[in-house]
Amino acid sequence: MDTNNQGGDGLRRKLSPMHVWAIAFGCIIGWGSFVNPGKKFLPNSGVAGTAIAMVLGAVVMMIIAFSYAYMVPKYPKAGGEFTFTKMSFGKITAYICGWFLVAAYLTNVPMNSTAIGLIVDGLDGGADILKWGFHYSIAGFDVYLGEMLFAMAILIVFAVLNMLGVKKAAIVQTLLAVGLGVSVLTLTIAALASPNATLENVSPWWGFDKSAAVAAATEGKFTSVDEFAHSGTMGIMSAILATFAIAPWAFVGFDTIPQAAEEFKFSYKKVSVIMIIAIIFGAFVYTANNTIAAAALANWPELIVESSSTPWLLLAAAEKLLGTFGKVLVGVAVSCAVLSGIMGFYLASSRLMYSMAKEGYLPAVFGKTSKRFGTPNNAMLFCLAVSLLGPILGREALGWFVDMSAIGASIGYGFTCLSTLKTMKRDGDGNRFLKVMAIVGCIFSVSFMVLQLVPIPGLKGVHFGKESYIMLAVWIVLGVIFYFTRNRKAHLETAQAADGTEGDPQA
């Protein structure tokens, strides 16, 4: 008999500190850290702007992490920010927080799945082994049946693995996280030791106006990316803020730790240390990948401007530095990142849905756990169903998912810091340092949302694109409809129970 799961119902305490670190780190580093040097980081921010933004982002996340470390021992239940908000501000506010957190976590699963085809494309030497069957285009990118089926198979396998027990999933997650870290560290050492990686290659340091450069190239007027380089105070500020604005997406993952709080088999006092270590590792990988991609490729600006799709700069850089072994190394690293991201966000999303269902915000079926494995398998199946849409949308939807994840994470961070302030006042504990950290965390959370949602004159490439605004609007409408539908049903069930008509088919 499992003493951690009386009656065979509920989550089970199986996770060690190493397991929890692997979940957080694996969620922080996904496909985006490998493709975004060519898609977002280098064109928008350059090497210098990205490095500064990532360091600042890591510092801000550490500040916010203090609030998580305070709240987890107070409410050691699955649900994390949702639970904190419910206990501090009530049901409606908690629903808003939880709904956007679902967007933050669940969008990361299909976002990682869209990378699987590109990994194979980059490593198969141009054989295009997955480009078969019918295909179509979304946002200028071709989506093939072969790529869809392969990505869907991976999503199904990892969903099933999650359903077979949290300890099995955590062991696999730890192996993937260690493989990711070792691979990136090896590539970094190779870049530092290689004469092919030079500081001269990283210019323009602060990135450039990609839209203007591409337009000039289309008209045959493009001569050098230097004429489009970000410069001056506003240009440099735009470069830094363009990446800093998506720091909530970049580091989303450290906050998945509270989602598994009911499954810890260690002291909650270790939460802050685990979070900070995961954030530091994440900042290192983002900065290292971006810097290596630029330092090893003298023509990286031209590759970005001239490519019809997002160029995989890091893969080209690794091949230049280490030949075939470099490609294999990147293949291992990005595979570990993608698979650990899928695994970790499956866990976080399903636990959040489980918690919301237990509180009556979602259908009760999502609040049930497997008596054999102690996992919320119904919630997991829903996450799988939604994630299977990712391979259908294709890789160019990556940027839209990034924006949705960033706004959802920002809302979760803000509510956690606000909950910390209210709980400290109510319980009369904490200290001045924690209060200051929570206030600063609130300010940065709101700042992230403003940068993401509000176009600011003079700052380019910072706020949402049109498609992201549409996705956000759809998500809000769905949330409103779902809330009132569920709320109406709950009132009906209460009324039926009160007048004795519950279960009456004529009622």
N, C-alpha and C positions, 0 to 999 in steps of 0.2 A: 504493500500500500504506500502511496506517495504522501508523505507527511506534509509536504508543502502545498497540497491541494485537497483539503478535506472535502469529502463528498464528491470528488471528481469534478467540481465546478469552479471556474475561475482561473486566473493566471497563476503561473508557478514561478517560484524564486529559484532561478537557475543561472543568472548572469553574474559573472565576475567583473572586477574593474577593467581587466584587459578586454573582455567581451564588449563592455559598454564603450570603452575608448574606440574600439574597432567600428562599432556602429556609428559613432559620431564622426570619426575621421572618414570612414567610407561614404557617409552621406555628404560631408563637406566637399570632398573631391570626387567629381563625376566626369562625364564626358566634356563638360564645358571648359574645364581647366586645360584640355588638350586641343580643342578646336577653336576656342575663343582668342588665342593669340592672332589667328588670321581673320577672325570674324569681328571681334570687338576690341580687344585690348590694344594691339599694336596700332591699328588705324586710328582708334579714338584717343588713346592715351600714350602710346609709345612705351618704351621700356621704363623711362623715368616716372612718367605719370602713373603707370600701372603699379610699379613698385611702391610709390608713395601712397597710392590709394589703398593697396592691400595691407600695408603696415598700419595705416590709419584705421582701416576697416577692422583689422584684428584687434587693435587697441579698444575700439568702440565695442566690439563683441565681448571682450574680456570685462569691460565695465558692465555691460548688460548681464553677463554670466553671474555676477555677484547676486543679482536679484533672483536668478534661477536657483542658485545655491542656498539662498535664504528660504525660498518658497517650497522647494522639494521636501525638506524634512517636515514642513508644516502640513503638506498635503501629499503624502507619498502614494499617489494613485495614478493609474494610467490616465492620460488626458492632458497632462502638463498645463500649458497656458490656459486651456479651456477650463480645467478644474480650478486653477488659481482665480480666474476671472469670475467664475460662478460663485465662489465663496466670498469674493470681495464686492462684486457689483450686480449680482443677480443673473437671472436666466436669459433675458434678451441680450444683454451685453455679452454674456458667455457664448450665446449662439453665434453672434457676429464674429467673435474671435475664433471660435471653432470652425465656422464655415470657411473663413479665409485661410486658416491653418490647413484645412483639407486641401485647398488649392496649392498652398506652398509645398506640402509634402507630396501629394499625389501627382502633380505635374512633373515632378522630378523623375518618376518611374518611366513614363513614356518618353521623356526628354532623353534619358539615358539609352532607352531602347532604340531610338532613331540612329544612334551612333554605331550600332553593331554592324550594319552593312558597310559603313565607311571604314571600319577597322579591317574588314575582310578585303575591301577594295584596295586599301593602302598596302596590304601585305601580300596580295596575290600576284603582284608583278604585272598588273594590267590584264589579267585573265578574265576579269569580270564574271567570276563563277556564280555570283548571285543575281546577275542581271539577266534574268530569263522570265518568260511568261508575259502576260499583258502588263502594260505600264501606262502611266499618265503623269501629268505635271501639276505641281502645286508650288506657286510662287517661283516659277522658273526652274524647279528641280524635278527630275524624273524619279518616280516611285515605281519600283519593279515588284512583281509578285514574289520572286525568289527572295528578295530582301525582306519583304513583309513576313513571309512564312518563317524564315529563319529567326527574325527578331521575336515574332510571336511565340515560337517554340521556346526561346530563352526565357521569355516572360512567364510562360506556363511552368517551366521547370523550377524556376526560383520561387514562384508562388507556392507550388507544391512543397518545396523544401521548407519554406516558412511554416507551412501547415503541419509539418511532421515534428514540431517541437522547437521551442525557442533555443534550447541548448545546442541542438544540431545546427540550426541556422547561425548561432553565434560562433561556433567553431569554424564554419566555412567563412563567415564574415571576417574573423580574425586572420585567417590565412590569406584572404584577399587583401586586407588592409596592410599586412606586413609585406606582401609581394609588391603592392603599389609603392610603399615607402622606399623599399630597397631599390626598386627599379629606377625611380626618379633620382635617388641619391647617387646611384651608379652613373647615370647620365650626366648629372651635375659635375661629378668628379672628372668625367671624361671631357666635358666642355672646358673646365678650368685648366686641364692639362694639355689641351689640343691647341696648336698654333692656328687652326682654321677658325676658331672662335675669337673674334677681336672686338674691341670697343668701337672701332671705326665703323663696323657694320650696323650698329644699332641706330644710327641717325636715320630719320629725325627722332630725337629723344622723346618729344612730347606728342608724337603721332601727327596725323594730317587730316585734312578735310576729304574724306573718302568720296563723298558724293560729287564734290566739285572735280576731283581728280578723275573719277570714272567718266563724268560728263565730258571733260576735256579729251580724254582718250577716245571716246566714242566719236567725237567730232574731228579727230586727228590732230588736235592741238596740244596734246600732252607731250612734254619734253622731259621734265624732271619733277619728282614728287616734292622737291624742296620748295617750289613756289606755292605749294598748298600746305606746307608744314605749319603746325600750331606754334605761335610765338607771341610775345608780349604777355602782359599780365592776364588779360581775359582769355587768351588762347591757352596759356598754361593752366589757368584755373579750370577751364572747360575740360582740358585733358585729364586732370585729376578727378574732377567731379563726375565725369562720364563713367568712370569705373567705380568710384566711391559710391555712387548712387545705387549700384547693384550689389554692394557689399552684403546686404541681407540675403540675397540669393547666393552669393559666393560662399558665405559661411553658414547658410542654413544647413543644419545637420547637428551642430553642437546642442541645439535646443531639442533634438529628438531624444536626448537622454531622459528627461522627465517622463516621456511617453512610456518608457519601460520601467518606471519606478517601482511598480508592483512586482517586478520580476528580479529586482536586485537581491543578491545574497551577501551584501556587504553594507557597511555603515554609510548613511547618506552624507556624512561629513566629507566624503571623498569626491563628491560631485563637482565642486569647484575646480579641484586639481585636474580631474579628468577632462573637464570642459576646456580649461586653459591649454593643456597639452594638445588636445585635438585642434584647437584654433591655431596654435603656433605651427603645428605640422601642416595645416591647411594653407596658411599664409606662405610658408616655404615652398610648397608645391606649385601654387599659382605663380609666384614670382620667378621661381626657377624655370618652369616651362616656358614662360613668356620671354625671359631673358635669353635662354638657350636658343630659342627659335630665331630671334633677331641676330644674336651675336655670331651665329654660324652661317647666316645667309645674307650676303651683301646686297642681294636684289630683292629682299622681302617686300619693300614697298611696291615694286613693279609687279611682283607675283599677286599681290592683293588687288591692285588696280586692273590687271589684265585678265585675271581668272574669271570665268563665267559663273563659278560657284565658290564657296568658301575653301581656300587652299589650306591643306593640312601642313602648316609650316614646320611644326615640331618634328613630324616624321621625316621631312626632307632634311632638316637640320641634323637629326640623329644619324641618318644615312651618310651624310657628308662627314660627320665626326667619326663614326665607328663602322661604316659600311653596313653589310647585312646584319651584323650583330646589333647595330644601333636600331635598325628597323624592328628586329625581334624584341629588343628591350622596350621600345615604345609600345609595341603590340602587347607585351605582357602588362606594362603599366596601365595602359588605357583599358585593357580588358578587365584587369582587377578593379579599376576605378568604376567602370560601367556596371559590372556585376555587383560590386559592393554597394554602389548607389541604389541599384534596383532592390537588393536585399534589405538594406537599411530603411529605405523609404517605404517599402512594403510593410515592414514592421511598425514604423512610426504611424503610417496612415491607418493601418488596421487597428492599432491600439487607440488612436484618437477616435475612430468611429465606434469602437467598442465602448469607450468611456461615454461618448455622447448618447449612445443607445441606452446604456445603463441609467442615464439620467433622464431618459424619455424624449431626447431631442431627435433621435433617429429611430427607425423601426426597431422593435425589440429583438428581431431576428439577428441584428448585428451585435447584440450584447451577449450572445450565447458563445460558450467556449466548448471545444472538443473535450469530452470526458477522458479520452485516451491521451491526448497530447497537451491539453491545457492551452490551446491557441484559439483566437477568435476567427475561425475558419470562414464563417459567413461573411464577415467584414473583408477578409482576405480575398474571397471570390469576387466581391464587388470591386475591390481595388484592381484585381486582374482584368475584369471586364472593361473598366475605364482605361486601363493602361494599354489594352490591345488597340486602342484608337491611335496611339502614337505612331506605330509603323505605317498606318494608313495615311497619316498626314505628311510624313516625310521629314527630312532633316532641316529644311528651311523654316519649319515651325519652331525650331530650337529657340530663336530669339523671343518668340511670343511666350513660350513656356518660362523662359528666364524672367521676363517681366512679371508674369503672374506669380511666380514663386517669390520674387523680391517683395511685391506689395503684401502678399500674405504673411511672409516672415516679419516684415516691418510692423504689421498690426499685432502679431503675436508678441514681439519684443516689447512694444509699447504697453500692451495690457499687462504683461508680466511686471514691468517696472512700476506701473501704477498700482497694481495689486500689492507689490512689496511695500510701497509707501502707506497704503491704507491698512495693511495687516500690521505693520510696525506701530502705527498710531493706535490701533485697536488693542494690540497685545502688550504694548508698552515695552517692547524689547528692541533688539538691533542697536545700532550706534550711529554716530554722526557720519562716519565714513560711508557706511552702507546707504544712509539716506542721501548723501551727495551723489553716490554712484547711481542710485535709482533715479534721481532727478535728472542727471546727465543722460542716463539711458533713455528717459522719456523724451528729452529734447532731441536726441539723435534719431530716435524712432520717428518722430514727427518730421524731422528734417529729411529723412529718407523718403517718406511718403510725398512730401512737397516736391523734391527733386524728381521723383518718378512720375508724378501726375501733372505737375504744373509747368508749362513751357516758360522758361525764364529768358528774357531777351539777352542775347550775347553768349549764352551757353548752348553749344551745339552737341547733339548726340547724347544728351543726358536723359530727357524724358521719354515716355512711352511712344512707340510708333502707332500708326492707325490700327493695325491688326490687334495690338495688345489692348488698346482702349475698347475695341469691340468684344474681345474675349472677357475683359473685366466686366463690361456691361451685361453680357450674357450670364456670367457667374452671379452677379448681384441679383438679377431678375430671377434666376433659378433659386437662389437662396431665399428670396422673399416669398416666392410661390410655395417652396417646400416648407418654410416656417409656418405660414398661415394654414396650409393644408394639414400639417401635422398638429398644429395647435387646435384646429377645429375638431380633428379626430379625437384628440385627448379630452376636450370638453364633452364631446358626445359620449365617450366611454365613461367619463365620470358621472354624467347625467343618467346613463343607463344603469350604472351600478347603484345609484341613489334611489331610482324608482323601481328597481328589480326587473328591468327588461333586458339586462345584459345576457347575451347568448340567445335571446328569443328571436327566431328568424322572422317573426312578424313585426319586430320593433323597428 
